Amino acid sequence: MNDPRLTRLADAASILLFDSGCGDDDIRNAAAVASLDELFRDITGMREDKIEQLDSAIALPSGGAAISPLDAARCLLDSRRTAMFLRGVYAAIQEAQRRFPGEVIHVLYAGCGPFAPLCLPLLPLLVGQPVHFTLLDVHARSIESVREILTALQLAENVDCLVCDATHYRNPDNRPLHVVVSETMQRALEKEPQVAILMNTAPQLTPGGVMVPEMIAVDAVLTDLSKELGGDGVVPSMRGPWSGRIPLGRILEVDRERVCDFEKLARASAGVPSHLPSMRIAVPSFVAVQYSLVLATTIRTFGMHELREYESGLTHPLMVNGWHAGEELEFIYCLGEKPGFTIS
């Protein structure tokens, strides 16, 4: 690697992919994503103080809002999120290579943002391998930025970049789709189009193809937030959820099989459904006054690679209002312009 920028990319990717997860790895991961952020901003000129780049979020009729390119760029700095997703994508590609020997592995990255952080750092590791990427984003500025990075680092071979709403993308019939990647979410799957994107793209996978994230789970939990959020001076991500929680049940699980079922229901109803099948949970008849009802998110990107609670902005708890002890709650995950849970 004669270009020092390419060496820098490969070094950061190596840390994010292969550090053991022990000791000072969180510090090393944070330094690696900071290095990538600086590298990508230097190439693209995408800076916080350039007012012409402050594109707004775009509302997607099929589900949620696509955040602005600058907001998407900031996601890179959620170091645990970037590391676990990058490891999941790399593991998914390796699994696809095992399942489909002799085929060119086609990876679709839906909602790549301006830095494509869940695929672009892998490219130096995959040089010479039969892997093809299609990168999508609804923001033209994001796709322009990704192309600038690919060109500058001479990594554009075997990569297509398309300005496209991923909730409507159609994979070409002549190219099997082996891996779908999308991280377009917030905690408890609110506001952003993650579910809508997966409902469109996962059914297009070739049989045996894989999805990243492999599984997203949202659970209803009663907890004392003063204990959860550092009342004892311990950072939640270093400690994990408080042991005094009262679990109430899983209200949504998203994996390839389920999103394909959701898509079949949509087709059967001859249109875009307004919500997914509801889930009921019972709240105990007595709940201590200091307890809150929260939605807890966990994410398995692929295989052994997981984002547990508090490890990322994606997995912090979301408080739920409008409930009472002793009642049965119906949780409904709404699709459309404002994705997220409602209760009744």
QUIDA-V661197 format. One record per residue. N is the residue number from 0. RES is the residue in three letters. PHI is phi in degrees with one decimal (NA if undefined). PSI is psi in radians with two decimals (999 if undefined). NEAR is the number of other ideal C-beta (glycine too) atoms within 12 Angstrom. Layout:
BEGIN
n:N res:RES phi:PHI psi:PSI near:NEAR
n:N res:RES phi:PHI psi:PSI near:NEAR
END
This chain:
BEGIN
n:0 res:MET phi:NA psi:1.80 near:18
n:1 res:ASN phi:-81.4 psi:-0.48 near:8
n:2 res:ASP phi:-80.9 psi:2.06 near:16
n:3 res:PRO phi:-61.2 psi:-0.43 near:14
n:4 res:ARG phi:-68.8 psi:-0.63 near:25
n:5 res:LEU phi:-69.7 psi:-0.67 near:26
n:6 res:THR phi:-61.4 psi:-0.72 near:17
n:7 res:ARG phi:-62.5 psi:-0.73 near:28
n:8 res:LEU phi:-62.4 psi:-0.82 near:40
n:9 res:ALA phi:-65.7 psi:-0.67 near:30
n:10 res:ASP phi:-65.2 psi:-0.75 near:25
n:11 res:ALA phi:-64.4 psi:-0.74 near:39
n:12 res:ALA phi:-61.7 psi:-0.70 near:38
n:13 res:SER phi:-60.7 psi:-0.75 near:25
n:14 res:ILE phi:-63.8 psi:-0.83 near:32
n:15 res:LEU phi:-66.9 psi:-0.54 near:42
n:16 res:LEU phi:-86.9 psi:-0.65 near:34
n:17 res:PHE phi:-119.1 psi:-0.07 near:22
n:18 res:ASP phi:-63.6 psi:2.63 near:27
n:19 res:SER phi:-75.2 psi:-0.30 near:14
n:20 res:GLY phi:89.3 psi:0.17 near:22
n:21 res:CYS phi:-116.2 psi:2.90 near:10
n:22 res:GLY phi:59.8 psi:-2.18 near:10
n:23 res:ASP phi:-94.4 psi:0.42 near:13
n:24 res:ASP phi:-62.7 psi:-0.60 near:22
n:25 res:ASP phi:-61.4 psi:-0.66 near:27
n:26 res:ILE phi:-66.6 psi:-0.76 near:16
n:27 res:ARG phi:-65.1 psi:-0.70 near:26
n:28 res:ASN phi:-62.2 psi:-0.75 near:37
n:29 res:ALA phi:-62.1 psi:-0.70 near:25
n:30 res:ALA phi:-66.5 psi:-0.65 near:23
n:31 res:ALA phi:-66.3 psi:-0.78 near:35
n:32 res:VAL phi:-69.9 psi:-0.56 near:38
n:33 res:ALA phi:-64.3 psi:-0.67 near:23
n:34 res:SER phi:-64.8 psi:-0.76 near:32
n:35 res:LEU phi:-63.2 psi:-0.75 near:40
n:36 res:ASP phi:-59.0 psi:-0.81 near:35
n:37 res:GLU phi:-64.5 psi:-0.74 near:23
n:38 res:LEU phi:-59.5 psi:-0.88 near:33
n:39 res:PHE phi:-66.4 psi:-0.67 near:39
n:40 res:ARG phi:-69.3 psi:-0.62 near:28
n:41 res:ASP phi:-63.8 psi:-0.69 near:21
n:42 res:ILE phi:-71.0 psi:-0.77 near:31
n:43 res:THR phi:-91.9 psi:-0.32 near:33
n:44 res:GLY phi:71.4 psi:0.26 near:20
n:45 res:MET phi:-78.7 psi:1.84 near:36
n:46 res:ARG phi:-124.5 psi:2.65 near:21
n:47 res:GLU phi:-63.7 psi:-0.47 near:16
n:48 res:ASP phi:-93.1 psi:0.11 near:11
n:49 res:LYS phi:-96.1 psi:1.77 near:16
n:50 res:ILE phi:-61.5 psi:-0.51 near:9
n:51 res:GLU phi:-70.2 psi:-0.24 near:12
n:52 res:GLN phi:-97.5 psi:0.05 near:26
n:53 res:LEU phi:-82.6 psi:1.02 near:19
n:54 res:ASP phi:-59.1 psi:2.57 near:28
n:55 res:SER phi:-84.3 psi:2.85 near:16
n:56 res:ALA phi:-62.6 psi:2.65 near:22
n:57 res:ILE phi:-113.7 psi:2.19 near:32
n:58 res:ALA phi:-75.8 psi:2.24 near:21
n:59 res:LEU phi:-102.9 psi:2.08 near:36
n:60 res:PRO phi:-55.2 psi:-0.55 near:19
n:61 res:SER phi:-83.5 psi:-0.12 near:33
n:62 res:GLY phi:160.9 psi:1.73 near:45
n:63 res:GLY phi:79.8 psi:-2.96 near:37
n:64 res:ALA phi:-116.2 psi:2.35 near:33
n:65 res:ALA phi:-85.5 psi:1.97 near:43
n:66 res:ILE phi:-62.4 psi:2.79 near:33
n:67 res:SER phi:-65.0 psi:2.78 near:25
n:68 res:PRO phi:-56.3 psi:-0.70 near:41
n:69 res:LEU phi:-66.7 psi:-0.70 near:31
n:70 res:ASP phi:-64.2 psi:-0.70 near:33
n:71 res:ALA phi:-64.8 psi:-0.66 near:38
n:72 res:ALA phi:-61.8 psi:-0.67 near:40
n:73 res:ARG phi:-64.2 psi:-0.44 near:24
n:74 res:CYS phi:-60.7 psi:-0.49 near:36
n:75 res:LEU phi:-54.1 psi:-0.62 near:41
n:76 res:LEU phi:-77.8 psi:-0.09 near:28
n:77 res:ASP phi:-77.0 psi:1.53 near:35
n:78 res:SER phi:-64.8 psi:-0.71 near:34
n:79 res:ARG phi:-65.6 psi:-0.71 near:39
n:80 res:ARG phi:-60.8 psi:-0.84 near:40
n:81 res:THR phi:-62.4 psi:-0.76 near:46
n:82 res:ALA phi:-64.2 psi:-0.83 near:42
n:83 res:MET phi:-68.7 psi:-0.64 near:42
n:84 res:PHE phi:-70.8 psi:-0.73 near:47
n:85 res:LEU phi:-61.8 psi:-0.73 near:45
n:86 res:ARG phi:-64.2 psi:-0.69 near:39
n:87 res:GLY phi:-63.3 psi:-0.74 near:40
n:88 res:VAL phi:-64.6 psi:-0.77 near:48
n:89 res:TYR phi:-62.5 psi:-0.75 near:37
n:90 res:ALA phi:-64.9 psi:-0.65 near:30
n:91 res:ALA phi:-66.7 psi:-0.70 near:40
n:92 res:ILE phi:-64.4 psi:-0.75 near:41
n:93 res:GLN phi:-62.9 psi:-0.68 near:27
n:94 res:GLU phi:-65.8 psi:-0.71 near:27
n:95 res:ALA phi:-63.4 psi:-0.65 near:37
n:96 res:GLN phi:-64.0 psi:-0.61 near:25
n:97 res:ARG phi:-71.0 psi:-0.68 near:17
n:98 res:ARG phi:-75.8 psi:-0.49 near:21
n:99 res:PHE phi:-126.7 psi:1.10 near:26
n:100 res:PRO phi:-61.9 psi:2.42 near:13
n:101 res:GLY phi:84.9 psi:-0.13 near:9
n:102 res:GLU phi:-97.9 psi:2.66 near:22
n:103 res:VAL phi:-76.5 psi:2.06 near:25
n:104 res:ILE phi:-77.7 psi:2.11 near:37
n:105 res:HIS phi:-100.3 psi:2.12 near:35
n:106 res:VAL phi:-112.6 psi:2.15 near:49
n:107 res:LEU phi:-101.9 psi:2.15 near:49
n:108 res:TYR phi:-111.7 psi:1.80 near:48
n:109 res:ALA phi:-96.9 psi:2.07 near:47
n:110 res:GLY phi:83.5 psi:0.97 near:51
n:111 res:CYS phi:-79.1 psi:-0.30 near:48
n:112 res:GLY phi:67.8 psi:-3.02 near:47
n:113 res:PRO phi:-79.4 psi:-0.23 near:42
n:114 res:PHE phi:-117.9 psi:-0.12 near:45
n:115 res:ALA phi:42.3 psi:0.93 near:49
n:116 res:PRO phi:-72.0 psi:-0.23 near:46
n:117 res:LEU phi:-94.0 psi:-0.03 near:50
n:118 res:CYS phi:-132.8 psi:-0.75 near:47
n:119 res:LEU phi:-56.4 psi:-0.71 near:46
n:120 res:PRO phi:-65.3 psi:-0.27 near:41
n:121 res:LEU phi:-80.7 psi:-0.33 near:40
n:122 res:LEU phi:-59.0 psi:-0.72 near:38
n:123 res:PRO phi:-61.2 psi:-0.51 near:27
n:124 res:LEU phi:-75.4 psi:-0.36 near:28
n:125 res:LEU phi:-106.6 psi:0.12 near:30
n:126 res:VAL phi:-56.7 psi:2.26 near:19
n:127 res:GLY phi:86.6 psi:-0.15 near:10
n:128 res:GLN phi:-92.8 psi:2.61 near:22
n:129 res:PRO phi:-79.0 psi:1.30 near:21
n:130 res:VAL phi:-130.1 psi:2.24 near:32
n:131 res:HIS phi:-120.2 psi:2.34 near:30
n:132 res:PHE phi:-109.5 psi:2.43 near:40
n:133 res:THR phi:-118.1 psi:2.07 near:37
n:134 res:LEU phi:-107.0 psi:2.21 near:43
n:135 res:LEU phi:-118.6 psi:2.50 near:41
n:136 res:ASP phi:-155.7 psi:2.55 near:41
n:137 res:VAL phi:-77.0 psi:-0.32 near:39
n:138 res:HIS phi:-90.3 psi:2.11 near:39
n:139 res:ALA phi:-60.7 psi:-0.62 near:22
n:140 res:ARG phi:-63.6 psi:-0.64 near:32
n:141 res:SER phi:-64.7 psi:-0.78 near:43
n:142 res:ILE phi:-67.6 psi:-0.66 near:33
n:143 res:GLU phi:-59.2 psi:-0.74 near:27
n:144 res:SER phi:-63.9 psi:-0.80 near:37
n:145 res:VAL phi:-60.9 psi:-0.73 near:45
n:146 res:ARG phi:-62.7 psi:-0.67 near:29
n:147 res:GLU phi:-61.6 psi:-0.74 near:27
n:148 res:ILE phi:-66.5 psi:-0.82 near:41
n:149 res:LEU phi:-59.9 psi:-0.74 near:33
n:150 res:THR phi:-67.0 psi:-0.79 near:18
n:151 res:ALA phi:-61.7 psi:-0.64 near:23
n:152 res:LEU phi:-95.1 psi:0.05 near:35
n:153 res:GLN phi:55.3 psi:0.85 near:19
n:154 res:LEU phi:-120.2 psi:0.29 near:34
n:155 res:ALA phi:-77.2 psi:-0.24 near:21
n:156 res:GLU phi:-64.5 psi:2.39 near:18
n:157 res:ASN phi:65.2 psi:0.46 near:24
n:158 res:VAL phi:-131.8 psi:2.16 near:33
n:159 res:ASP phi:-104.3 psi:2.47 near:28
n:160 res:CYS phi:-124.9 psi:2.18 near:33
n:161 res:LEU phi:-129.9 psi:2.38 near:30
n:162 res:VAL phi:-82.9 psi:2.00 near:24
n:163 res:CYS phi:-162.3 psi:2.50 near:31
n:164 res:ASP phi:-77.8 psi:1.96 near:30
n:165 res:ALA phi:-65.9 psi:-0.29 near:45
n:166 res:THR phi:-75.0 psi:-0.13 near:38
n:167 res:HIS phi:-127.0 psi:0.07 near:23
n:168 res:TYR phi:-63.9 psi:2.43 near:35
n:169 res:ARG phi:-119.6 psi:2.16 near:19
n:170 res:ASN phi:-72.8 psi:2.38 near:31
n:171 res:PRO phi:-58.4 psi:2.43 near:15
n:172 res:ASP phi:-63.1 psi:-0.46 near:9
n:173 res:ASN phi:-87.9 psi:0.10 near:8
n:174 res:ARG phi:-132.6 psi:1.82 near:20
n:175 res:PRO phi:-57.2 psi:2.51 near:24
n:176 res:LEU phi:-105.2 psi:2.05 near:37
n:177 res:HIS phi:-101.1 psi:-0.58 near:37
n:178 res:VAL phi:-137.8 psi:2.25 near:49
n:179 res:VAL phi:-110.7 psi:2.27 near:48
n:180 res:VAL phi:-124.3 psi:2.26 near:49
n:181 res:SER phi:-154.4 psi:2.24 near:47
n:182 res:GLU phi:-128.2 psi:1.56 near:44
n:183 res:THR phi:-131.5 psi:1.11 near:48
n:184 res:MET phi:-143.1 psi:2.87 near:42
n:185 res:GLN phi:-124.2 psi:3.12 near:32
n:186 res:ARG phi:-57.3 psi:2.50 near:33
n:187 res:ALA phi:55.5 psi:0.43 near:40
n:188 res:LEU phi:57.7 psi:0.61 near:43
n:189 res:GLU phi:-91.4 psi:2.63 near:31
n:190 res:LYS phi:74.0 psi:-0.71 near:30
n:191 res:GLU phi:-99.0 psi:2.93 near:40
n:192 res:PRO phi:-91.2 psi:0.46 near:44
n:193 res:GLN phi:-52.4 psi:-0.90 near:48
n:194 res:VAL phi:-65.3 psi:-0.76 near:47
n:195 res:ALA phi:-62.8 psi:-0.69 near:46
n:196 res:ILE phi:-64.6 psi:-0.79 near:46
n:197 res:LEU phi:-67.8 psi:-0.62 near:47
n:198 res:MET phi:-62.0 psi:-0.52 near:40
n:199 res:ASN phi:-84.7 psi:-0.70 near:39
n:200 res:THR phi:-91.0 psi:-0.68 near:43
n:201 res:ALA phi:-59.6 psi:-0.71 near:39
n:202 res:PRO phi:-64.0 psi:-0.26 near:29
n:203 res:GLN phi:-87.6 psi:-0.10 near:33
n:204 res:LEU phi:-62.4 psi:2.51 near:33
n:205 res:THR phi:-66.0 psi:2.64 near:26
n:206 res:PRO phi:-53.1 psi:2.24 near:14
n:207 res:GLY phi:92.2 psi:-0.09 near:21
n:208 res:GLY phi:-69.4 psi:2.91 near:32
n:209 res:VAL phi:-128.1 psi:2.76 near:40
n:210 res:MET phi:-123.8 psi:2.40 near:44
n:211 res:VAL phi:-124.6 psi:2.05 near:46
n:212 res:PRO phi:-76.7 psi:2.58 near:47
n:213 res:GLU phi:-70.1 psi:-0.58 near:39
n:214 res:MET phi:-156.0 psi:2.39 near:29
n:215 res:ILE phi:-123.8 psi:2.26 near:42
n:216 res:ALA phi:-124.0 psi:2.41 near:30
n:217 res:VAL phi:-123.7 psi:2.13 near:41
n:218 res:ASP phi:-117.8 psi:2.52 near:33
n:219 res:ALA phi:-89.4 psi:2.32 near:38
n:220 res:VAL phi:-142.7 psi:2.45 near:36
n:221 res:LEU phi:-97.0 psi:2.32 near:37
n:222 res:THR phi:-155.0 psi:2.80 near:34
n:223 res:ASP phi:-93.3 psi:1.83 near:25
n:224 res:LEU phi:-65.9 psi:-0.43 near:26
n:225 res:SER phi:-65.8 psi:-0.51 near:17
n:226 res:LYS phi:-80.2 psi:-0.63 near:25
n:227 res:GLU phi:-66.9 psi:-0.71 near:32
n:228 res:LEU phi:-101.7 psi:0.64 near:24
n:229 res:GLY phi:90.4 psi:0.42 near:16
n:230 res:GLY phi:-60.8 psi:-0.40 near:17
n:231 res:ASP phi:-99.8 psi:0.18 near:15
n:232 res:GLY phi:84.5 psi:0.04 near:10
n:233 res:VAL phi:-95.6 psi:2.29 near:16
n:234 res:VAL phi:-64.9 psi:2.22 near:15
n:235 res:PRO phi:-52.8 psi:-0.71 near:27
n:236 res:SER phi:-66.0 psi:-0.37 near:24
n:237 res:MET phi:-85.9 psi:-0.28 near:15
n:238 res:ARG phi:-112.3 psi:-0.55 near:20
n:239 res:GLY phi:85.9 psi:3.11 near:19
n:240 res:PRO phi:-59.9 psi:2.63 near:32
n:241 res:TRP phi:-64.4 psi:2.40 near:30
n:242 res:SER phi:-70.2 psi:-0.27 near:13
n:243 res:GLY phi:-88.9 psi:0.23 near:18
n:244 res:ARG phi:-62.1 psi:2.72 near:24
n:245 res:ILE phi:-118.1 psi:1.80 near:27
n:246 res:PRO phi:-72.3 psi:2.39 near:23
n:247 res:LEU phi:-107.7 psi:-0.41 near:32
n:248 res:GLY phi:140.4 psi:2.81 near:24
n:249 res:ARG phi:-81.7 psi:2.22 near:23
n:250 res:ILE phi:-104.0 psi:-0.27 near:37
n:251 res:LEU phi:-160.3 psi:2.39 near:38
n:252 res:GLU phi:-132.0 psi:2.27 near:29
n:253 res:VAL phi:-117.1 psi:2.07 near:37
n:254 res:ASP phi:-143.3 psi:-3.12 near:25
n:255 res:ARG phi:-60.2 psi:-0.81 near:33
n:256 res:GLU phi:-60.5 psi:-0.76 near:19
n:257 res:ARG phi:-69.5 psi:-0.74 near:27
n:258 res:VAL phi:-68.1 psi:-0.53 near:37
n:259 res:CYS phi:-66.5 psi:-0.66 near:25
n:260 res:ASP phi:-64.8 psi:-0.72 near:22
n:261 res:PHE phi:-59.1 psi:-0.72 near:33
n:262 res:GLU phi:-67.5 psi:-0.65 near:30
n:263 res:LYS phi:-63.6 psi:-0.69 near:17
n:264 res:LEU phi:-61.9 psi:-0.69 near:22
n:265 res:ALA phi:-63.4 psi:-0.77 near:28
n:266 res:ARG phi:-65.7 psi:-0.64 near:16
n:267 res:ALA phi:-65.8 psi:-0.51 near:11
n:268 res:SER phi:-89.6 psi:0.09 near:16
n:269 res:ALA phi:57.4 psi:0.71 near:8
n:270 res:GLY phi:172.9 psi:-3.07 near:12
n:271 res:VAL phi:-84.7 psi:2.10 near:26
n:272 res:PRO phi:-69.5 psi:2.65 near:27
n:273 res:SER phi:-82.0 psi:-0.31 near:22
n:274 res:HIS phi:-160.8 psi:2.90 near:28
n:275 res:LEU phi:-89.4 psi:2.92 near:36
n:276 res:PRO phi:-55.1 psi:2.42 near:22
n:277 res:SER phi:-79.9 psi:2.89 near:21
n:278 res:MET phi:-133.7 psi:2.33 near:27
n:279 res:ARG phi:-105.3 psi:2.44 near:19
n:280 res:ILE phi:-134.8 psi:2.65 near:29
n:281 res:ALA phi:-102.3 psi:2.32 near:21
n:282 res:VAL phi:-93.5 psi:2.34 near:29
n:283 res:PRO phi:-54.2 psi:2.66 near:21
n:284 res:SER phi:-69.8 psi:-0.40 near:10
n:285 res:PHE phi:-126.3 psi:2.19 near:12
n:286 res:VAL phi:-130.1 psi:2.19 near:22
n:287 res:ALA phi:-57.6 psi:2.52 near:15
n:288 res:VAL phi:-60.9 psi:-0.47 near:10
n:289 res:GLN phi:-80.8 psi:-0.07 near:15
n:290 res:TYR phi:-85.1 psi:2.51 near:27
n:291 res:SER phi:-119.0 psi:2.71 near:30
n:292 res:LEU phi:-95.0 psi:2.17 near:37
n:293 res:VAL phi:-129.5 psi:2.77 near:36
n:294 res:LEU phi:-104.5 psi:2.16 near:43
n:295 res:ALA phi:-107.7 psi:2.26 near:43
n:296 res:THR phi:-111.5 psi:2.33 near:42
n:297 res:THR phi:-129.5 psi:2.60 near:35
n:298 res:ILE phi:-134.7 psi:2.19 near:39
n:299 res:ARG phi:-102.8 psi:1.92 near:30
n:300 res:THR phi:-70.2 psi:-0.85 near:40
n:301 res:PHE phi:-171.8 psi:2.37 near:33
n:302 res:GLY phi:61.5 psi:-2.16 near:22
n:303 res:MET phi:-84.8 psi:-0.05 near:13
n:304 res:HIS phi:-92.1 psi:2.04 near:33
n:305 res:GLU phi:-133.0 psi:2.60 near:30
n:306 res:LEU phi:-107.5 psi:1.93 near:39
n:307 res:ARG phi:-90.2 psi:3.02 near:27
n:308 res:GLU phi:-56.8 psi:2.45 near:35
n:309 res:TYR phi:72.9 psi:-0.04 near:29
n:310 res:GLU phi:-79.7 psi:-0.24 near:34
n:311 res:SER phi:-154.1 psi:2.80 near:34
n:312 res:GLY phi:-60.3 psi:-0.38 near:27
n:313 res:LEU phi:-72.6 psi:-0.32 near:38
n:314 res:THR phi:-122.7 psi:0.37 near:38
n:315 res:HIS phi:-80.8 psi:2.63 near:30
n:316 res:PRO phi:-68.8 psi:2.61 near:33
n:317 res:LEU phi:-113.5 psi:2.14 near:31
n:318 res:MET phi:-75.4 psi:2.48 near:24
n:319 res:VAL phi:-114.1 psi:2.29 near:33
n:320 res:ASN phi:-108.0 psi:2.92 near:14
n:321 res:GLY phi:85.6 psi:0.56 near:16
n:322 res:TRP phi:-126.7 psi:2.84 near:29
n:323 res:HIS phi:-140.0 psi:2.61 near:17
n:324 res:ALA phi:-59.1 psi:2.50 near:19
n:325 res:GLY phi:84.6 psi:-0.02 near:12
n:326 res:GLU phi:-104.1 psi:2.82 near:19
n:327 res:GLU phi:-97.6 psi:2.26 near:21
n:328 res:LEU phi:-106.9 psi:2.41 near:30
n:329 res:GLU phi:-105.4 psi:2.02 near:22
n:330 res:PHE phi:-95.3 psi:2.22 near:35
n:331 res:ILE phi:-122.9 psi:2.16 near:22
n:332 res:TYR phi:-89.7 psi:1.98 near:38
n:333 res:CYS phi:-87.8 psi:2.47 near:27
n:334 res:LEU phi:-101.5 psi:-2.84 near:41
n:335 res:GLY phi:82.3 psi:-2.62 near:27
n:336 res:GLU phi:-67.8 psi:-0.47 near:23
n:337 res:LYS phi:-129.2 psi:1.34 near:23
n:338 res:PRO phi:-64.4 psi:2.59 near:39
n:339 res:GLY phi:147.0 psi:3.07 near:34
n:340 res:PHE phi:-90.2 psi:2.47 near:39
n:341 res:THR phi:-120.1 psi:2.74 near:27
n:342 res:ILE phi:-124.9 psi:2.64 near:27
n:343 res:SER phi:-145.7 psi:999 near:16
END
